Amino acid sequence: MSEEKFDAIVVGGGLTGSAAAYTLAKAGLETAVVERGTACGAKNVTGGRLYAHSLKRLIPDIAESAPLERHIVKERIFLMTESGATTVEYGDARLQEDACASYSVLRAKLDPWLAERAEEAGAMYVTGIRVDKLLQKNGGVCGVIAGEDVLCADVVLLADGVHSLLAQKLGMKKALAPHHAAVGVKEVIELDEETVSERFGVAPGQGVACLAAGYPTGGAVGGGFLYTNRTGVSLGTVVTLSHIGSGAGVKVPDMIERFKAHPVIAPLIAGGKTVEYAAHLVPEGGRNMMPELFWNGVLLAGDAAGFVINMGYSFRGMDFAIESGRLAAETIIRAKERNDFSADGLSHYRSLLERSFVLRDLRHYQNMPALMDTRQIYDELPAAAAEVLCGLFRVDGSEPQRPSKLIVAAARSLGLTELLKLGAKAWGTL
Ligand SMILES: Cc1cc2nc3c(=O)[nH]c(=O)nc-3n(C[C@H](O)[C@H](O)[C@H](O)COP(=O)(O)OP(=O)(O)OC[C@H]3O[C@@H](n4cnc5c(N)ncnc54)[C@H](O)[C@@H]3O)c2cc1C
């Protein structure tokens, strides 16, 4: 058993951990990252779209240096029934401006790239070893036990993802509630670069982000996602744990199969080869599931702190992960200067988060999880939209249906009172 002392230890070599390690090492702090995967990126799952603002703040030249797949220039939202989909597509040059650029990414490439930047800055990575326990002394955290090794530090950053069992053991975080987490299943499908551009109607280097609700999950709260990579797509489904088995009772592994086989998706991925299959939990409670963010000698960031927002039309976790990792590191650097790693000394972290987009946006969208938890959005709404549009566009020689009648019938099928309640809830949230 060996014992070493660092200024800071980061548990987890995902985007949160490496953003923090890079910042700490650049400031000259002796930093160790312990990652249980055999390499950074091995255990990490994302749908695939990175809003790049926080990564750019960390490493300004990402457009040239980071392994970004495609610059997202079009948004598509599908309300799916079994036989079709109501599709909203939006593209606008204003969304392509540098300040709000977003890119499809593959974590198997992005995480090792960021870890390498942190290593170049001086951070030490230990991979393939899990931190099983935190060392405690004088009422605070002072290191970790990882396999045979005891690593001591002034401060430990828990960037260990959605469960953060270590934070749970410290009593800083509760076990995940089923309505605060979703399970995501994802495949990476390889296709020719030109085929992707042609099928999605974009120029080389440009990409599309698609989100879907309805048929894939059998109407259960959740949906499908698809992001174009340079040579292929990342696609999958997500369903809130408390809603598994509701709706049409579709099983979790069958949801992604329904999504892939859907008439709108199947032609886009025809002939593709699945090269990666993964499943992972996503924190979805937003601000309502936020744990204690710091204590004596310890901080939480990224998914461990529940910093994710699902707005239905967009999904953000990676930009929060990178920014909160950076801010946790800034807090540690300040604590080192003052030699104060107490909860009081580390409380600066909350001020930094409050001043950043992290807590501002989580507060702004704090009622979003309750809105997204509304079943009607996932079963009755796609069906009602399809009824109206099918009635409008279907011409078979029989008597045409009046649009007003179709709309009234659809509103009745949704339940007028329920519809008004949903409208009021959405208005209140947005
Ligand atoms: C299906 C799905 C789709 C998503 N889509 C998007 C999207 O399109 N856009 C977006 O911005 N976000 C998306 N997210 C969310 C985003 O992926 C996360 O917010 C982000 O990965 C969080 O990064 P992290 O570093 O905090 O956590 P993680 O990436 O989970 O990293 C935690 C790391 O800690 C390690 N670890 C855990 N415990 C230990 C231990 N005891 N010892 C050592 N190491 C440990 C793990 O191996 C892992 O590498 C999605 C998530 C999922 C699951």
The ligand as an ORCA input file, in Angstrom:
! r2SCAN-3c Opt
* xyz 0 1
  C     -28.320      9.059    -22.873
  C     -27.767     10.406    -22.494
  C     -27.893     11.471    -23.372
  C     -27.355     12.714    -23.030
  N     -27.378     13.712    -23.973
  C     -26.741     14.883    -23.722
  C     -26.585     15.864    -24.755
  O     -26.933     15.654    -25.924
  N     -25.987     17.050    -24.422
  C     -25.512     17.307    -23.157
  O     -24.958     18.394    -22.931
  N     -25.614     16.364    -22.182
  C     -26.195     15.162    -22.433
  N     -26.249     14.194    -21.468
  C     -25.727     14.517    -20.124
  C     -24.198     14.479    -20.095
  O     -23.733     13.318    -20.719
  C     -23.709     14.536    -18.656
  O     -24.262     15.671    -18.038
  C     -22.185     14.587    -18.582
  O     -21.651     13.420    -19.104
  C     -21.720     14.746    -17.142
  O     -20.317     14.624    -17.059
  P     -19.614     14.185    -15.695
  O     -18.157     14.258    -15.960
  O     -20.183     14.987    -14.580
  O     -20.102     12.704    -15.452
  P     -19.666     11.371    -16.209
  O     -19.443     11.618    -17.640
  O     -20.675     10.337    -15.824
  O     -18.262     11.025    -15.562
  C     -18.126     10.504    -14.266
  C     -16.851      9.700    -14.241
  O     -16.580      9.269    -12.921
  C     -16.093      7.938    -12.959
  N     -16.347      7.356    -11.650
  C     -17.561      7.145    -11.050
  N     -17.383      6.641     -9.817
  C     -16.053      6.514     -9.643
  C     -15.257      6.045     -8.565
  N     -15.808      5.627     -7.423
  N     -13.908      6.026     -8.716
  C     -13.334      6.463     -9.878
  N     -14.045      6.930    -10.922
  C     -15.385      6.972    -10.797
  C     -16.876      7.305    -14.095
  O     -16.240      6.150    -14.600
  C     -16.938      8.446    -15.108
  O     -15.861      8.440    -15.995
  C     -26.754     12.923    -21.773
  C     -26.642     11.852    -20.887
  C     -27.115     10.597    -21.245
  C     -26.918      9.438    -20.301
*
